[in-house]
Amino acid sequence: MHPTLASEEHKALRSAVAALGERHGRNHDREALWQEAAKLGYLGVNLPEAYGGGGGGISELSLVLEELGAAGCPLLMMVVSPAICGTVIARFGTDAQKQQWLPGLADGTRLMAFGITEPDAGSNSHRITTTARKDGADWLLTGRKIFISGVDIADATLVVGRTEDARTGRLKPCLFIVPRDTPGFTRSAIDMELDAVEKQFELVLDDVRLPADALVGDEDAGLLQLFAGLNPERVMTAAFAIGMGRHALAKAVEYARDRTVWNTPIGAHQAIAHPLAQAHIDLELARLMMQKAAALYDAGDDLGAGEAANMAKYAAGEACVKAVDQAVHTLGGNGLTREYGLARLITAARVARIAPVSREMILNYVSHQTLGLPKSY
């Protein structure tokens, strides 16, 4: 991996991605934007140069997603395909898996979804019941997953299952690449009120037969491999939220500057100006923690990155919800019209508080892991 790009290069990257986002805007065609972002090298900026990536890290990839979000056109599958799946395969995959998947993930021609959440497990990954058992040289994978993004457009799903440890008899996490059309692997769309291009799915795996090489990495290093993907997921979710918050705030600031009542722009009133200023401060603070988390991860400090990534995701989710709420309030009735596009963000902003880990579970993590308080869960 290259050293972290110099700040001037980061500024240039931000500017270039912002220009791309501006060209596409909030009424963008997802496929067209995805293809152009891929062509410009943005989607694979974190993946190794040897496989067609940019040789950067999560620092650069999160920057790309944040700027696209600020322009009103975030690409949700960036969180999943290059950040989670690409990172896990780049770090732990076999040479054959890297050759098969990384070039396509880097140039955007291939997509991979990520399947961890289950109906009965929720935030408790130790209760995952999707199990894999050996059948000769093959694996048989059985279980259910829920709220899995973009399975219909992904070439494969990186599924988190559990295998039995021969020494202890305990189940341990393992990751498997499951191609979309594998027999026994079915999906059904979840009827969401959330207005998003990427759909959510429930997955059923019914004795899905996979070859030995579907297993990613070492069978005994599942937890390490799992968290190698979850930390970038938290950083990228923070980027998603910060970008969304910035987009909403920019709309509100523009409106507050131009909307005149009683011969004065409404932005001159502190009741309007101060909450917008607070929203800006909160978003900037969240961005700093996101950058810290990404830098720690890119430096190889998985433990430090875990704490910072959770904090960044928490701060960004809170800042995003407040920014969107204040933006809608600033516009009044206009904030609920399709013309301004803010009302749809009310629901979308909540996602950053809920997924991929709830704010309450982050508070559990910080109180236990960071502060050393007794575990409550």
Secondary structure as UniProt FT lines:
FT   HELIX           7..24
FT   TURN            26..27
FT   HELIX           30..39
FT   TURN            40..41
FT   TURN            43..46
FT   HELIX           49..51
FT   HELIX           58..70
FT   TURN            71..72
FT   HELIX           77..78
FT   HELIX           79..86
FT   HELIX           87..92
FT   HELIX           95..107
FT   STRAND          112..115
FT   TURN            119..123
FT   HELIX           125..127
FT   STRAND          131..135
FT   TURN            136..137
FT   STRAND          138..149
FT   TURN            150..153
FT   STRAND          156..164
FT   TURN            166..168
FT   STRAND          171..179
FT   TURN            180..181
FT   TURN            183..184
FT   STRAND          185..189
FT   STRAND          200..210
FT   HELIX           212..214
FT   TURN            219..220
FT   HELIX           222..258
FT   STRAND          260..261
FT   TURN            262..263
FT   STRAND          264..265
FT   HELIX           266..268
FT   HELIX           270..298
FT   TURN            299..300
FT   HELIX           302..331
FT   HELIX           332..336
FT   TURN            338..341
FT   HELIX           343..354
FT   HELIX           359..365
FT   HELIX           366..370
//
